[in-house]
Amino acid sequence: MPDTLTINPEILQNLPPETSAGLITLITILKTVGVIFIIYFLFQIANIILNIKRNKRIKRIEKKLDQIDHKINKVLSKKQSHHKKKN
């Protein structure tokens, strides 16, 4: 399978040397930018997955805190009502 990002040598021979050198440099830069973009894209996908997991964990912790808060309020209200009955 031929590499689609390579330049046919016949085309390079027909171009002036300055143009062919600039074209090769441009293609090399575009390949590099493409690789960097792919790496960045994969990094962002991993980041999204980690953020989803982190948000789920935070929601579980928040739910547990709400349960604890509810239980504490219940205990405190019983204690206060018990204290009022004594007085």
PLY file of the C-alpha trace (Angstrom):
ply
format ascii 1.0
element vertex 87
property float x
property float y
property float z
element edge 86
property int vertex1
property int vertex2
end_header
0.00 0.00 0.00
1.59 3.30 -1.01
2.10 6.03 1.55
-0.35 8.80 0.71
1.74 11.45 2.44
4.85 10.92 0.34
5.58 12.90 -2.78
6.12 11.17 -6.07
9.86 11.53 -6.89
9.03 12.49 -10.48
7.13 15.53 -9.24
10.07 16.59 -7.09
12.48 16.28 -10.02
10.35 18.63 -12.13
10.20 21.32 -9.42
12.96 23.81 -8.70
15.14 22.71 -5.72
13.93 25.54 -3.49
10.29 24.62 -4.08
10.81 20.90 -3.54
12.75 21.53 -0.31
10.00 23.85 0.93
7.34 21.32 -0.02
9.13 18.52 1.82
9.49 20.76 4.88
5.80 21.67 4.73
4.77 18.01 4.52
7.04 17.14 7.45
5.50 19.95 9.50
1.98 18.81 8.60
2.80 15.22 9.60
4.18 16.46 12.92
1.11 18.61 13.56
-1.09 15.63 12.72
0.71 13.38 15.20
0.53 16.07 17.89
-3.20 16.51 17.22
-3.80 12.76 17.52
-1.87 12.63 20.81
-3.82 15.66 22.11
-7.12 14.08 21.03
-6.29 10.81 22.83
-5.25 12.77 25.91
-8.58 14.61 25.89
-10.51 11.34 25.62
-8.60 9.95 28.61
-9.24 13.20 30.48
-12.98 12.99 29.79
-13.10 9.41 31.06
-11.22 10.33 34.23
-13.49 13.35 34.81
-16.60 11.19 34.48
-15.22 8.73 37.04
-14.24 11.58 39.35
-17.69 13.17 39.11
-19.38 9.86 39.92
-17.17 9.48 42.98
-17.91 13.04 44.10
-21.65 12.42 43.75
-21.38 9.25 45.86
-19.45 11.13 48.54
-22.00 13.97 48.46
-24.85 11.49 48.87
-23.12 9.87 51.86
-22.52 13.29 53.42
-26.19 14.14 53.02
-27.12 10.87 54.75
-24.71 11.60 57.60
-26.05 15.15 57.89
-29.61 13.85 58.05
-28.69 11.36 60.78
-26.86 14.02 62.80
-29.84 16.37 62.53
-32.12 13.58 63.68
-29.92 12.81 66.71
-29.62 16.50 67.60
-33.35 17.06 67.35
-33.99 14.09 69.66
-31.40 15.39 72.10
-32.91 18.88 72.07
-36.45 17.60 72.56
-35.23 15.34 75.38
-33.43 18.30 76.97
-36.59 20.47 76.77
-38.68 17.78 78.47
-36.31 17.73 81.45
-36.64 21.48 81.98
0 1
1 2
2 3
3 4
4 5
5 6
6 7
7 8
8 9
9 10
10 11
11 12
12 13
13 14
14 15
15 16
16 17
17 18
18 19
19 20
20 21
21 22
22 23
23 24
24 25
25 26
26 27
27 28
28 29
29 30
30 31
31 32
32 33
33 34
34 35
35 36
36 37
37 38
38 39
39 40
40 41
41 42
42 43
43 44
44 45
45 46
46 47
47 48
48 49
49 50
50 51
51 52
52 53
53 54
54 55
55 56
56 57
57 58
58 59
59 60
60 61
61 62
62 63
63 64
64 65
65 66
66 67
67 68
68 69
69 70
70 71
71 72
72 73
73 74
74 75
75 76
76 77
77 78
78 79
79 80
80 81
81 82
82 83
83 84
84 85
85 86
